[in-house]
Amino acid sequence: MKQGDGSGESRVLHYFQAKSRQLLATSDLAICEHPGLSGSHREEFQRIYLREVIPHRYGVGRGMVYGLSGRSREADIVIWDSQNYPSLPMLDHSFYFAESVRVVIESKSRWSTQDWRDVQEKTRAIRSITLEYSQSLRDEISMIRQDIISLKVGRQHNGELIVRPKIGTAAVFIEGGRDFLRNPKGISDEIEESAEEAWPDVTLFLREGVVVSKHENSSGDPYVGFYRLEENALIDFTNTLLRLLSERTVSTHGAFYLDNYMQSVMEIEPYAVVEYEGTLWPPGRTPIW
């Protein structure tokens, strides 16, 4: 796979390639015989990795996500805004307020149909949580901007329809999934039926070097893309996480992604695309006139 000629991109790609090998190596270690403890070690290695690469305003933990209506199942990795929200440490898990949580990640050692169904069930639970946000700085500025436009055109507006993004979801399979990934068209019926509510926003198949992620085409129609990225799968997965975080966070600075430092990866087209029908309102702001 061709890498960028610039030293910045080359160094960034090499960093994430090394991290990918490190995560695979630590997963290969026979840390202990008990599968539950082995899974805990695997998840902790991934939490350590995330703490290294995501902005420090976010905390990385594990536990349960609770909203006014709905809650998650126990989550392997929770990325939450620890600068602006509390969490409640409890005896057997940590309690995270849904409004503080940006992304929930499920971590699996090896692909299996049973584990994929478990990921889907946990994704559905996250999607079902009702979020109750108070007005933010972004809301205030957006309304001021609309007031200015209203004054310019001499037309009274009736506010905005604001649709907040749901909590982001992701999954990691360290090993396996080759048969599942070989023929995405063969599971098109499943994707069309369940992708919106049950498929994570992004799934990393680390050993296979494949990323499966949800997107919209130029017409706004949603689809699931399958990307064979080999040793650069981890940087693409991480970049998608950064995007999910940024879309769910109010910042005084412009959003930063890794796009400019991974142009050679961004140019890779999906080897399979399966469209599905979206029924939910897409996140965004629609002026009401």
Secondary structure, DSSP 8 states (H G I E B T S, - for coil): ----SSHHHHHHHHHHHHHHHHHHHHHHS---S-HHHHHHHHHHHHHHHHHHHS-TTEEEEEEEEE-SB-B---EEEEEEETTT--EEE-SSSEEEEGGGEEEEEEEEEE--HHHHHHHHHHHHHHHT-B------HHHHHHHHHHHHHHHHHT-----EEEE----EEEEEEEE--HHHHH-GGGGHHHHHHHHHHHS-SEEEETTTTEEEEEEE-TTS-EEEEEEE-GGGHHHHHHHHHHHHHHHTS--SS----SGGG-HHHHT---SEEEE----S--SEEEE--
